[in-house]
Amino acid sequence: MEKQKMTEIEFIIYVKDQQRSIDFYKNVLQISPSLDVPGMTEFILADNVKLGIMPENGIAKIISPKMPHPKNGNGIPRCELYLKVNNPTAYIKRGVESGGKIISKFKERDWGDKTGYLSDLDGHIIAFAEKK
């Protein structure tokens, strides 16, 4: 079997308010979107890795009625973004200042990273980590 290689990876989260989430992620990540149009915003996180932000009502047009409307899960953790960064406590601080909530304080974890968890404005979990 031929080994398949991914050429680009994009994680898309569904949000209640696209602009509010853009402002949150711009401030927390300290980067500007590479794409920002009604219905989709993208942030380049690393080479060939993007974070997409899509309004709940936009994706509902594609996935409903076979899947529940994403607004029904708002505030329920539906994904985790685990981001290894330099100075994770600065990211966590900006996240809280931007309206996110601390879920688990920054500390050493048994898998070898120091990690802190917060939720974004829609309840998605973001972990900021560094190697011990």
N, C-alpha and C positions, 0 to 999 in steps of 0.2 A: 504494500500500500504506500502511495506517495505521501510524504509528510506535508501537511498543509501549513502555511504560515500566514498569520494575521498581518495585514498591512496597516491597519489602523484600528484603534479601540476607542469606542465612545460609550460612556455611561450616561444615560439620560434619566433625569429625575423629573417627576411631575409636580408642579407647584400651583398653588392657588393664584398667586399674583406674580406674573413674570417680572415686572419691573422691580418690585420689592425684593425678589430673590436675586436679581441681577445686582442690585445695590449691596445686598448682604454679601454675596460671593466676591464681588469686586473689592470690598473692604477687607474681608477676611483673607482672601488669597493674595491681595495686592497685585492683581493683574487685571487687564482689560479684556473684554470679550474679543475673540477673533471673528465672531459672527454675532450679529445682534439684529434680528428682524422680528416682526410680529410673528409669534408662534414658535420661535426657536432662538436660543442664545447658546453659544459655545465658548468655553474657556479651554485653552491649551494648557494641560497640566504637565506634560512631559512630551518628549518626541513620540509622535503617533498615538498619544493618549489625550482624549478630550472629555470634559464634563459638559453635558448638554442640559439645558433647562427648558422645559416645555410646559405650557399651561395645561392644567388638568382638562379644561374644556376642549382643547385642541386634540389631545390624544383620545378623549372620549369619542370623538367623531370617527376615529379609526377603529377602536376596539369594542365599542358598545354596539349591540346589546349583549354580545357573547361574554364580555367581561364586565364587572361592576364599574361604575363611574369612579375614577380615582378620588374624587372629593369625599366619597364615603369612607376613605381610609386616612383622610387628612389628620395629622397629629399622631397617627400610629406609626411606629418605626417600620419603614418598608424597605430600607436599604441601609448599608453602611459604606461610607467612603473612608478608606483607611489610607491616610496620606503620610508618608515618611518625609519629613521636612527638617530643615535647619531651624532651630529655635521654636519648637512646637508650642511653648508656653505663650509666645507672642501671637501665634495664630489663635490659640484658645482665647486669649484676652480680647483680641479683635472680634472674635465670634460672639462673645458675651456682650461686648459694647455695641454690637450690631443687632442684638435682640435674641441671640441664641441662648440656650440654657445648658449649664454644666450637667452632665449625666454621671460622669465618674471622673474624679480629680486626676490630674497628671501624676503618675507614679510608675514604679517598676512593675512590670507584668511577668508572669511566669514563663512566657514564651520568648523572653529576651529583649523586649523593647520597653522603653519608658513611654507611656501613652496616656493621653487624656481624651475624654469623650464629651462631645456636646451635641445638642440637637439644633438643626437649623429652624427656620421660621415655619416649616411645614412638618417638622418631626423627623426628618431624615437624620440619621446619626452620622457624625463626622468624627473620626479619630485622627488626632495629630500625634505622630510618633517619631521617636528616634531610637537608634540602637543604644543600649546601656554602655 
